[in-house]
Amino acid sequence: MKAIVYERTGDPSVLELVDRPVPEPGRGEVLVRIAYAGVNPTDWKARRSFPLPAGWQIPGQDGAGVVEAVGEGVDQDLIGERVWLWEAAWQRPWGTATEYTVVPVRQAVRLGDASFELGACLGIPFLTAHRCLTAGEYLPDSLGPGALSDHTVLVQGGAGAVGNAAIQLAAWADACVIATVSSAEKAQLAAAAGASVVINYRDQDVVEEVRKVAPDGVHTIVEVSAARNAATDAQLLHHGGVVCVYADDGGDEVTLPIRPLMVPNARWQFVLVYTLPKAAKAQAVVDVAAAAAQGGIRVGEEAGLPLHRYPLSATAAAHQAVEDAVVGKVLVSASE
């Protein structure tokens, strides 16, 4: 099989297209023929600095494809199933930038009739977004139609992959969704994803515009840039509201005003998908799979998430595109 492998950390040039034997699934594992791998910021960050316990690494946490074989203890009926994968390369060398990979069976989720492109987009962005929409004291533990019908959600950075996922999941759960963006082009993407109100923070006063929609504040803020937005977020929380921080864009330290956050009994929740509580992650997988099956989430420019496809041989260019903060979602095709 063809696979992308790196044996040392560094820039995209360390990624090599090599021939490797097709792996055998071990006990509790499945072998998946990959159709598409999703590329996330965590992939290039890992490539640059994470240690290589196995001495080599196939990158890619997310992907979608077809189960080709199963290991001992796994139901044979899974063979032939279309699945999406999550955390394939987390503390394991077998990622998704390859023609075949092996993962624990619980990390291969039935995709049904949804497209492989959608499946490859689901893992990190949608599981992260799910946590941001369920981590507050007054938020539901699970999502589905009606779960957020009496909630207002503010997504800071609504044109990013996690921002898009948060808008789509919140809209699917019937929240009132407000998104902030930095350009007219990104405003169109956030609206296409399902945001009811889109605010260009370069031209508009975010606090003033949000208060027009939610005079009592918002229930959760999905936050990409806490260092920049902390003062704004502190003015916008509903009683018992939560700011869910999933990235450190714009600075790696944050200063919080104590009294303005104390009065509403506000919460700041930091979110890293890999180390989520097991029960929360399991529920996120169930809910995201349901949203995909019900048509509640989509990909493509019409869903606010333009797709950028690369062949497996151009995985280095795909990584560079994500590192350069391309707008939309980067996919690597294992069959081209």
Number of C-alpha atoms within 10 A of each C-alpha: 12 18 26 26 22 22 16 17 20 16 16 18 13 15 25 17 17 13 12 14 9 16 13 15 21 16 13 15 21 29 25 31 25 28 26 32 34 29 28 23 16 15 20 23 15 17 23 15 12 14 15 17 10 10 10 16 25 23 30 28 25 29 37 31 31 23 25 19 19 25 18 12 11 18 12 12 10 18 16 14 17 25 26 33 32 29 22 24 21 14 15 18 21 24 29 36 34 34 23 26 28 29 24 20 21 13 19 27 18 20 22 15 11 19 17 22 26 21 30 29 30 28 26 26 19 26 27 25 28 27 28 27 27 21 22 22 14 14 19 13 17 19 25 20 15 14 18 24 15 11 21 23 27 31 30 23 24 31 30 24 25 26 28 32 31 32 34 28 29 31 24 22 22 19 23 22 25 26 30 25 23 15 14 12 11 22 23 18 26 32 22 20 28 24 28 16 17 25 23 18 17 11 9 11 12 18 17 12 17 22 14 10 16 21 13 14 24 27 27 30 26 30 29 22 19 26 19 18 15 16 16 13 24 23 15 26 28 20 18 19 25 30 27 26 19 21 18 15 12 12 11 11 9 13 11 14 11 10 10 15 21 13 10 16 15 22 19 16 17 16 18 13 20 15 8 15 10 10 9 17 18 13 17 23 20 14 19 24 22 16 20 20 15 12 11 18 25 23 22 17 15 13 19 29 26 18 17 16 18 20 16 24 21 16 28 19 17 25 27 16 17 20 18 10 12 14 19 21 24 26 27 30 23 25 13 11
